[in-house]
Amino acid sequence: MAQIDIGLNSEDRINIAEGLKHLLADSYTLYLQTHNFHWNVTGPRFRDLHLMFEEHYTELATAVDEIAERIRTLGVAAPGTYQSFAGLSAIKEVEGVPAAEEMVDLLTQGHEQIVKTCRKALKLAQDGDDESTAALVSDRMRIHEKTAWMLRSLTE
């Protein structure tokens, strides 16, 4: 690969990309969890939750691509296997099919976890003077904060 000269030093690019790897892993894990719940939700709120979960996993599918492409822009290989995601993600997989209310709680926790992961990645981007990554991560954080609020509102 040709030398990368985008105004960021090599060490900062690598550190920022490492933070983004965790964000990618959390986002992909939450994508899979949300898609699973979309397929398997049942109960009196089936239609509302089924459609909401579809909106969420569709948004996450776009997000994982943007995050992975930013990692590549920084000159680092993006992780792309279940094994690598499992090792990087702070969101753990769920066994079986939980009840609809538990699905909502688990997804709320997942979005809140991504906000925390975003905060760490944002700090790395700010410390490295990487406005492009900071903007991406800040946008992701805002989306996950809002989604967590909406999910929490379902249980109040």
Secondary structure, DSSP 8 states (H G I E B T S, - for coil): -----SS--HHHHHHHHHHHHHHHHHHHHHHHHHHHHHHH--STTHHHHHHHHHHHHHHHHHHHHHHHHHHHHTT-----SHHHHHHH-SS----S---HHHHHHHHHHHHHHHHHHHHHHHHHHHHTT-HHHHHHHHHHHHHHHHHHHHHHHHT-
